[in-house]
Amino acid sequence: MAKTLLRRYFWLINTIRSFGPISYEQINEYWQRSLLNEYGQDLPKKTFHNHIEAIWLSLGVEIACNRKAGYRYYIKEEEKTDKWMTNLLDTLTIQASIGDGSGMKDRIVDYDVRYEPKLPLLAQIINKRGVISFRVFISFEEERKDSKMADYMDVDYTYSHYCPLGIVQVMGNWYVIGTFCKEGNLYRKTAAFRVADITDINIMEGEVMPDYPEDFSVKDYIANLTIDWNEKYFNQTMLLYSDLYAMGIKDAPLKMPVTK
């Protein structure tokens, strides 16, 4: 019971930190879709206020309400600037968001947990085997100041029919790993994207991935990950590999590109 309550407390903190200032009604909507809410029940207002009081008394985190702005809840600013508290919340709120549902087994791996507001949503999509569309935008403005990289163009793509299978965090970056799937099984490709670069996530209602890989494992994916030097200069999987290499999780690539 105590473990369940703590998960709820950290879920509430994470939700308010991610989307606040936020109303009780909006919090309740997120709760109905949370992995911790197995039956999709409402969060009673009395229970909500009890959680706020318990969070302050047991964790020292103050959730305040701005009544003039339409009763919107937020984390007191001084809590955000306290580094040790922020690090603690980063770890625990993510763990609480993930929960311990069977659908998450081997699908979320963290080597150095850091806070990422989009993680709870992605965890829910993975758990429900959702198919999504999203936008990736990466600016190379700073890199273009170097004459050798002057021709680098910003990455700005919209992707669809992507089924997230797992999430991994390395070197301070969260990555989502998934497979593109189109009708008729005409196109399949596993690809990793840095979560911080992803925006405009939309669940494609009614879309499903054929032959969903029930036994997908993030650790197995990483163990078999290699660099394909034939890819274009920018590749998300290559970026993931470089982070894994920097952490010592992957070995240096044996095959090097041939300079013509």
Sequence and secondary structure as in RCSB ss.txt:
>XXXX:A:sequence
MAKTLLRRYFWLINTIRSFGPISYEQINEYWQRSLLNEYGQDLPKKTFHNHIEAIWLSLGVEIACNRKAGYRYYI
KEEEKTDKWMTNLLDTLTIQASIGDGSGMKDRIVDYDVRYEPKLPLLAQIINKRGVISFRVFISFEEERKDSKMA
DYMDVDYTYSHYCPLGIVQVMGNWYVIGTFCKEGNLYRKTAAFRVADITDINIMEGEVMPDYPEDFSVKDYIANL
TIDWNEKYFNQTMLLYSDLYAMGIKDAPLKMPVTK
>XXXX:A:secstr
 HHHHHHHHHHHHHHHHHH SEEHHHHHHHHHT TT TT     HHHHHHHHHHHHHHH   EEEEGGGTSEEEE
 HHHHT HHHHHHHHHHHHHHHHTT GGGTTTEEESS    TTHHHHHHHHHTT  EEEEEEE  TTGGGSGGGT
T   EEEEEEEEEEEEEEEETTEEEEEEEEE GGG  EEEEEEEGGGEEEEEE TT   TT  TT  HHHHHHT 
   TTS S  HHHHHHHHHHHTTSS   S      
